[in-house]
Amino acid sequence: MRSWSVCVSVVMLLALTTSACGSGEGAAGSRFEPVHPGVLTVATAFLRAPGFWEGRTASAGGFEAGLANALAKHLGLERVHVVQVPFASLVAGKLGGADIALSQLTPTAEREKSVDFTTPYLNAPPGVLALRTADARDVHDLQQLHWVTSRVSTLTPIVMQRIRPNRDPVSVEDRSAALAVLHSGRAQALMLDLPVALALAAADTARFHVLGQLTGDEGLAAALPNGSRNHEVVDSAIRALTADGTIDGLVKRWLGSSSDDVPLILTEQLG
């Protein structure tokens, strides 16, 4: 009887171990079920994205690349595969067959109709990326700048409603096109999530700087296909990586510039 009991215990232990390693057992008890066995497939829109994706693979480095690697390890997966998907497709819930999207995504009520967002992994108030030749100390100075906006960005309403530029912005489809306009000098300023703005400015200090930030409680989060069975386990993993300091370490490694050094420009008086 004792021998049978020991055998059952061993079998149960082996089953639990195999299950945890093979499918990514989460802190909440959920099992991660990847599209491809042993692989975390991650969708992102912008490659290269300075500070976030330094190349076309997760091994190239960057904050979100590092987060993808950390998530894969936490979930018991062997590697990360990156696929590039247009930003407009990502926010519409079309992840190109990926398990998750890591693409500097801000959760909104409208987007949540199409994708499931995790808890934010990064605070991201609005930041003003501008040409080195442009400057602004208050909202009235911001109104004088020539802006470029993206039709798919959640930050465009902030430009139009809180800053209210004196002339119509250049309107383009997405961030890549907006950066091209800014780079060419056809516009002077672009509103971005502050960590993104800081990373872009650090990558081209001769051309760009972050001249200010606005108040806001926005954050960047991972997105999963709507109704994904993996939502709970990925959300739990991100919370765990926040708690153990992994995400803070990635911030210091890849997004070293502090938001504390960026002047705060108040716009509420225009509301």
HELIX and SHEET records of a PDB file:
HELIX    1   1 ARG A    2  SER A   23  1                                  22    
HELIX    2   2 ALA A   58  ALA A   60  5                                   3    
HELIX    3   3 PHE A   63  HIS A   74  1                                  12    
HELIX    4   4 PHE A   87  VAL A   91  1                                   5    
HELIX    5   5 ARG A  111  LYS A  113  5                                   3    
HELIX    6   6 VAL A  139  GLN A  144  1                                   6    
HELIX    7   7 THR A  156  ILE A  158  1                                   3    
HELIX    8   8 VAL A  159  ILE A  163  3                                   5    
HELIX    9   9 ARG A  175  SER A  184  1                                  10    
HELIX   10  10 LEU A  194  ALA A  203  1                                  10    
HELIX   11  11 HIS A  231  ALA A  243  1                                  13    
HELIX   12  12 THR A  246  TRP A  254  1                                   9    
HELIX   13  13 SER A  259  ASP A  261  5                                   3    
HELIX   14  14 GLU A  268  LEU A  270  5                                   3    
SHEET    1   A 5 ARG A  79  GLN A  84  0                                        
SHEET    2   A 5 VAL A  39  THR A  44  1                                        
SHEET    3   A 5 ILE A 100  LEU A 105  1                                        
SHEET    4   A 5 GLY A 219  PRO A 225 -1                                        
SHEET    5   A 5 VAL A 115  PHE A 117 -1                                        
SHEET    1   B 5 ARG A  79  GLN A  84  0                                        
SHEET    2   B 5 VAL A  39  THR A  44  1                                        
SHEET    3   B 5 ILE A 100  LEU A 105  1                                        
SHEET    4   B 5 GLY A 219  PRO A 225 -1                                        
SHEET    5   B 5 LEU A 122  ASN A 123 -1                                        
SHEET    1   C 3 ALA A 189  ASP A 193  0                                        
SHEET    2   C 3 PRO A 126  LEU A 131 -1                                        
SHEET    3   C 3 PHE A 208  GLN A 213 -1                                        
SHEET    1   D 2 VAL A 148  SER A 150  0                                        
SHEET    2   D 2 VAL A 170  VAL A 172  1                                        
END                                                                             
